[in-house]
Amino acid sequence: MRKHAQRALVVALCLLVALAFAGSMMLGPDGLGLPEGGDALRLVLVEIRLPRALLGLLVGGALGLAGAALQGYLRNPLAEPGLLGMAGGASLGAVIAIHTGAAGLLSFALPLGGLAGATIATLAVVLLAGQGSVPVTLILAGVAMSSVAGALTSLVLNLAPNPFASVEMVYWMMGSLNDRSLEHVFIAAPLIMVGSLVLLSTRRWLDALSLGELAAQNLGVSPAALRLRIVFGAAMAVGAATSVTGAIGFVGLVVPHLLRPFVAYEPGRLLVPSFLGGAALILIADIALRLLSPAGDLKLGVLTALIGAPFFLWLVLASRREFGA
Amino acid sequence: MRLVAHGIGVRLGRRLVLQDVTVSAGRGELVAIIGPNGAGKSTLLKALAGLIPVREGRVTLDDRDIRSLDERARGRHIAFIPQDRLVHWPLPVRRVVGLGRLPHDASPRDAQAISEALSAMDLEKLADRPVDELSGGELARVLQARALAQEADILIADEPTAGLDMGHVLQLFTHLERLSAQGRTVIVAVHDVSLALRHCHKTILLKDGRVLAEGASNDVVTPEIVAAAFGVGVAIATLDHVPIVLAKQTLT
């Protein structure tokens, strides 16, 4: 019974992702449709629309999955992929790439800068958190790293060489799928896929962790190995995602939260649906964005924040009801 | 299987919680661990289950160092019920009990073991209920059923009776006695010293991180020894063949 429900959910989400992907491929600046045959068709589909749709799928999936895995690991429904500092590190790396002008010279300097930032942030978090197996030290290290990255990002913005550079940085940080190429896909896809597989491998351990750390350890979970997989899986998936699209908030928080009741609150079973749900949400949000603002002035990260903020308010009200306040 | 702690010492932060503790539990033994608050009972149980490293000495399972086994293998030999009754998500009861099968990695016995554990703890009617809708006592039984589903040779439980009504305390100990009669080793920390005297073959009395007494429960749970450990005058009586231990007055 439970397995059937789970399968039905995954199938439904797969269909939704496929539809949204197809919709994203079909949608151009003049509404739905494909350009007339030949080279133009190939160019538009492969060079422009495919990278956008693929990145939407992968980045949304990475954020949804990383959010679900972190919420399961920390046993806290408010955990989100940015919590461990990788997104902040990636943002810092990217604005530095813009500041130094590297991004202007090489199109992939920006995502590489992001990846470098995410890597450094991850290593710093691991060193800072130390050997202990308690998740709370990891959160503290992540929050500390995020604030360091945030401060340095502000500094870089402050010292921007010219107003255009600062506008570029701010726009980049808002998160977008505009003007991304297949190069971006090649940079991000392998990392997102490996990171996602690493996160998926923690499935049963996250279930065991529902009973607390001692019981989980008694059920065969190695706390050190689990922590390693969570940190590096999330670092690869979220770091790569943020490096190519900028910061896209709320997806990793909202998606697992919405899907959790459909998998009977089991943290392990939540992972695959959260990947699919995140992918569908980003693809659909990106389609909505292009319909609302064909010129591309509205940014994806802004739209997800506009969807996410009311959701947060609803969470507050729901928890108030739950605690009878 | 035989579980032995050889002169173990455990430090938590700067505090030396256990020093030079040597205890053992053999096949079919039901062993109580008693002692005043802060004596080190929980720490001893965790060390015996291989969940925390020891600074001195070692814990062996049939002569193998317990920390040399990987986590999954340990989970197949030893089931551990922590004192904190945590379930972080409102999972269905059957699923929580099913987590006990994780160390066995999808064995064909899973379904059978889960339904036996549910029935042993009187939980069949609650099997599909989310755990956040249970009372404290019901949750305790669910977590005990999880450990039973593990079908380990050794069961270690930290204060399993806390918060249970007298009916379920009796039911739990009846079940633990049955497990030990089947050849399993059961080690339980209990606050109620009467339970040790009534149900357990053997009692280990801890105080300030050391073993104050170890032996047959009748030899350990005596007015003199219990008084020395707990700092109270103690009366031990038998009512309708049931031993009871009561604190009389505080000793100064």
Chai-1 contact restraints between the chains, C-beta under 6 A:
chainA,res_idxA,chainB,res_idxB,connection_type,confidence,min_distance_angstrom,max_distance_angstrom,comment,restraint_id
A,R75,B,H88,contact,1.0,0.0,6.0,A-B,restraint_1
A,R204,B,L102,contact,1.0,0.0,6.0,A-B,restraint_2
A,A208,B,L99,contact,1.0,0.0,6.0,A-B,restraint_3
A,A208,B,L102,contact,1.0,0.0,6.0,A-B,restraint_4
A,S210,B,V87,contact,1.0,0.0,6.0,A-B,restraint_5
A,S210,B,H88,contact,1.0,0.0,6.0,A-B,restraint_6
A,S210,B,W89,contact,1.0,0.0,6.0,A-B,restraint_7
A,L211,B,L86,contact,1.0,0.0,6.0,A-B,restraint_8
A,G212,B,L86,contact,1.0,0.0,6.0,A-B,restraint_9
A,L214,B,L51,contact,1.0,0.0,6.0,A-B,restraint_10
A,L214,B,P82,contact,1.0,0.0,6.0,A-B,restraint_11
A,A215,B,P82,contact,1.0,0.0,6.0,A-B,restraint_12
A,Q217,B,L51,contact,1.0,0.0,6.0,A-B,restraint_13
A,N218,B,G75,contact,1.0,0.0,6.0,A-B,restraint_14
A,N218,B,F80,contact,1.0,0.0,6.0,A-B,restraint_15
A,L219,B,G75,contact,1.0,0.0,6.0,A-B,restraint_16
A,L219,B,L102,contact,1.0,0.0,6.0,A-B,restraint_17
A,L219,B,P103,contact,1.0,0.0,6.0,A-B,restraint_18
A,G220,B,E71,contact,1.0,0.0,6.0,A-B,restraint_19
A,G220,B,R72,contact,1.0,0.0,6.0,A-B,restraint_20
A,G220,B,G75,contact,1.0,0.0,6.0,A-B,restraint_21
A,G220,B,L102,contact,1.0,0.0,6.0,A-B,restraint_22
A,G220,B,P103,contact,1.0,0.0,6.0,A-B,restraint_23
A,S222,B,E71,contact,1.0,0.0,6.0,A-B,restraint_24
A,A264,B,P92,contact,1.0,0.0,6.0,A-B,restraint_25
A,Y265,B,W89,contact,1.0,0.0,6.0,A-B,restraint_26
A,Y265,B,P90,contact,1.0,0.0,6.0,A-B,restraint_27
A,Y265,B,L91,contact,1.0,0.0,6.0,A-B,restraint_28
